[in-house]
Amino acid sequence: MNKAQKDLLVEIMEINFVLVETALYLDTHPNDENALRLHNNSSHRYHQLLDMYEAKYGPLRNTSMSGYPWAYIEEPWPWDIDFNNFC
C-alpha cells in the first residue's frame, strides 16, 4: 500500500467518523439544519471518496462489485495497515 492509497483511506475514515457523529447528533436534534447540511455534504463526499478509492485500488467493501477472482480479500485488512509508517 503506497502513501496515496493510505492518504485516501485515512480521508475516508475521517469522513466516516463525521457521518457517525452527525447521525448520532441528528437523532436528538433533528431540526438542526446546519448539522443536517454537514451530514449530507459529508455523505456526498464519502461516496465520492469510496468510488474514487475503488476505481483505483479495488473493492473496499464486501458489497462492492468485484472482478474475477473475488478481489475484496486482496488488500490488507484495516488492522494490518501501519498508518504511522507512510511510504
Backbone as CSV, one residue per row, in Angstrom:
resi,resn,N_x,N_y,N_z,CA_x,CA_y,CA_z,C_x,C_y,C_z
1,MET,0.857,-1.174,0.000,0.000,0.000,0.000,0.899,1.232,0.000
2,ASN,0.676,2.115,-0.976,1.503,3.317,-1.078,0.888,4.478,-0.283
3,LYS,1.627,5.579,-0.216,1.195,6.740,0.571,-0.115,7.329,0.060
4,ALA,-0.280,7.428,-1.249,-1.505,7.989,-1.819,-2.719,7.146,-1.428
5,GLN,-2.572,5.836,-1.466,-3.667,4.945,-1.091,-3.987,5.105,0.397
6,LYS,-2.954,5.172,1.231,-3.180,5.356,2.670,-3.834,6.700,2.950
7,ASP,-3.384,7.739,2.271,-3.971,9.067,2.477,-5.464,9.062,2.135
8,LEU,-5.817,8.422,1.042,-7.217,8.344,0.636,-8.027,7.530,1.644
9,LEU,-7.465,6.446,2.131,-8.142,5.620,3.120,-8.344,6.391,4.430
10,VAL,-7.356,7.156,4.832,-7.484,7.976,6.047,-8.593,9.007,5.864
11,GLU,-8.661,9.638,4.703,-9.718,10.620,4.456,-11.097,9.956,4.496
12,ILE,-11.210,8.768,3.955,-12.469,8.028,4.006,-12.850,7.753,5.456
13,MET,-11.896,7.353,6.266,-12.176,7.069,7.672,-12.564,8.338,8.425
14,GLU,-11.935,9.455,8.108,-12.278,10.723,8.758,-13.709,11.142,8.419
15,ILE,-14.069,11.047,7.161,-15.418,11.420,6.744,-16.438,10.457,7.354
16,ASN,-16.092,9.177,7.430,-16.983,8.211,8.057,-17.223,8.575,9.522
17,PHE,-16.201,9.032,10.219,-16.351,9.468,11.605,-17.339,10.633,11.695
18,VAL,-17.217,11.598,10.796,-18.141,12.732,10.775,-19.570,12.240,10.552
19,LEU,-19.746,11.287,9.655,-21.087,10.759,9.382,-21.691,10.072,10.604
20,VAL,-20.907,9.289,11.303,-21.405,8.605,12.501,-21.799,9.632,13.558
21,GLU,-20.928,10.596,13.788,-21.190,11.595,14.829,-22.377,12.497,14.486
22,THR,-22.474,12.931,13.240,-23.601,13.791,12.886,-24.913,13.006,12.924
23,ALA,-24.877,11.735,12.546,-26.083,10.914,12.623,-26.548,10.774,14.072
24,LEU,-25.614,10.537,14.976,-25.969,10.441,16.394,-26.540,11.765,16.903
25,TYR,-25.910,12.859,16.515,-26.379,14.179,16.931,-27.777,14.454,16.375
26,LEU,-27.964,14.144,15.110,-29.250,14.407,14.473,-30.379,13.549,15.048
27,ASP,-30.035,12.411,15.639,-31.055,11.600,16.300,-31.725,12.369,17.438
28,THR,-30.985,13.245,18.082,-31.538,14.015,19.203,-31.801,15.471,18.853
29,HIS,-31.320,15.918,17.698,-31.509,17.302,17.248,-31.925,17.309,15.770
30,PRO,-33.063,16.714,15.442,-33.447,16.543,14.032,-33.734,17.851,13.291
31,ASN,-33.916,18.941,13.998,-34.226,20.211,13.341,-33.024,21.123,13.179
32,ASP,-31.824,20.611,13.444,-30.606,21.419,13.289,-30.187,21.392,11.817
33,GLU,-30.531,22.443,11.111,-30.255,22.496,9.664,-28.764,22.472,9.351
34,ASN,-27.959,23.134,10.170,-26.506,23.142,9.926,-25.920,21.744,10.070
35,ALA,-26.353,21.023,11.089,-25.859,19.655,11.278,-26.320,18.753,10.131
36,LEU,-27.551,18.944,9.704,-28.057,18.147,8.584,-27.298,18.461,7.304
37,ARG,-26.993,19.719,7.087,-26.209,20.121,5.917,-24.810,19.483,5.970
38,LEU,-24.182,19.535,7.150,-22.864,18.912,7.310,-22.946,17.416,7.038
39,HIS,-23.961,16.783,7.566,-24.124,15.341,7.353,-24.313,15.015,5.870
40,ASN,-25.195,15.749,5.209,-25.457,15.482,3.796,-24.248,15.770,2.915
41,ASN,-23.554,16.860,3.180,-22.337,17.159,2.418,-21.273,16.101,2.659
42,SER,-21.148,15.660,3.893,-20.168,14.620,4.219,-20.538,13.298,3.567
43,SER,-21.832,12.995,3.533,-22.285,11.769,2.884,-21.952,11.784,1.394
44,HIS,-22.191,12.916,0.768,-21.861,13.056,-0.656,-20.366,12.861,-0.879
45,ARG,-19.546,13.509,-0.061,-18.087,13.388,-0.181,-17.633,11.956,0.095
46,TYR,-18.228,11.322,1.092,-17.879,9.950,1.450,-18.080,9.010,0.264
47,HIS,-19.211,9.137,-0.399,-19.477,8.264,-1.545,-18.548,8.580,-2.722
48,GLN,-18.204,9.843,-2.900,-17.219,10.195,-3.932,-15.880,9.530,-3.635
49,LEU,-15.444,9.622,-2.381,-14.155,9.041,-1.994,-14.167,7.523,-2.137
50,LEU,-15.261,6.885,-1.741,-15.359,5.433,-1.905,-15.257,5.042,-3.374
51,ASP,-15.980,5.755,-4.221,-15.925,5.464,-5.656,-14.517,5.679,-6.204
52,MET,-13.879,6.757,-5.767,-12.521,7.061,-6.209,-11.550,5.957,-5.769
53,TYR,-11.658,5.556,-4.516,-10.769,4.516,-3.989,-10.963,3.211,-4.744
54,GLU,-12.215,2.809,-4.886,-12.485,1.517,-5.514,-12.136,1.500,-6.995
55,ALA,-12.265,2.622,-7.664,-11.877,2.682,-9.079,-10.377,2.504,-9.241
56,LYS,-9.634,3.009,-8.277,-8.174,2.968,-8.377,-7.549,1.741,-7.724
57,TYR,-8.109,1.313,-6.577,-7.448,0.265,-5.788,-8.256,-1.015,-5.621
58,GLY,-9.489,-1.025,-6.070,-10.303,-2.226,-5.927,-11.293,-2.101,-4.786
59,PRO,-12.081,-3.155,-4.570,-13.168,-3.108,-3.594,-12.685,-2.780,-2.180
60,LEU,-13.393,-1.876,-1.554,-13.127,-1.527,-0.165,-14.196,-2.132,0.739
61,ARG,-15.336,-2.432,0.143,-16.464,-3.004,0.881,-16.836,-4.342,0.264
62,ASN,-17.298,-5.243,1.085,-17.684,-6.546,0.537,-18.990,-6.476,-0.240
63,THR,-19.628,-5.317,-0.243,-20.850,-5.126,-1.033,-20.549,-4.513,-2.400
64,SER,-19.282,-4.234,-2.666,-18.883,-3.624,-3.939,-18.763,-4.670,-5.035
65,MET,-18.855,-4.207,-6.257,-18.668,-5.087,-7.404,-17.210,-5.539,-7.447
66,SER,-16.981,-6.747,-7.907,-15.630,-7.287,-7.980,-15.425,-7.967,-9.320
67,GLY,-14.224,-7.830,-9.828,-13.838,-8.620,-10.984,-13.519,-10.038,-10.533
68,TYR,-13.181,-10.877,-11.472,-12.812,-12.256,-11.156,-11.305,-12.357,-11.040
69,PRO,-10.756,-12.994,-10.059,-11.425,-13.613,-8.926,-11.851,-12.569,-7.889
70,TRP,-12.575,-13.004,-6.877,-13.062,-12.161,-5.791,-11.900,-11.336,-5.257
71,ALA,-11.976,-10.000,-5.418,-10.843,-9.133,-5.108,-10.902,-8.477,-3.733
72,TYR,-12.016,-8.595,-3.039,-12.171,-7.912,-1.751,-11.090,-8.329,-0.758
73,ILE,-10.652,-9.568,-0.829,-9.679,-10.074,0.137,-8.228,-9.777,-0.249
74,GLU,-8.005,-9.097,-1.362,-6.657,-8.858,-1.839,-5.900,-7.777,-1.075
75,GLU,-6.600,-6.800,-0.539,-5.947,-5.709,0.184,-5.722,-6.111,1.639
76,PRO,-4.787,-5.447,2.304,-4.623,-5.759,3.730,-5.865,-5.364,4.526
77,TRP,-6.137,-6.101,5.581,-7.227,-5.760,6.471,-6.859,-4.482,7.217
78,PRO,-7.834,-3.688,7.640,-7.529,-2.400,8.286,-6.552,-2.524,9.447
79,TRP,-6.639,-3.567,10.227,-5.740,-3.729,11.372,-4.333,-4.146,10.956
80,ASP,-4.145,-4.496,9.687,-2.818,-4.842,9.180,-2.080,-3.645,8.599
81,ILE,-2.732,-2.493,8.511,-2.128,-1.309,7.914,-1.436,-0.491,9.004
82,ASP,-0.188,-0.160,8.774,0.554,0.682,9.703,0.404,2.132,9.231
83,PHE,-0.549,2.848,9.801,-0.810,4.220,9.385,0.277,5.182,9.860
84,ASN,1.116,4.755,10.783,2.198,5.605,11.265,3.439,5.534,10.379
85,ASN,3.484,4.550,9.514,4.671,4.326,8.689,4.314,4.492,7.224
86,PHE,4.128,5.741,6.796,3.785,6.028,5.402,5.020,5.869,4.534
87,CYS,4.807,5.397,3.305,5.910,5.215,2.344,6.531,6.528,1.970
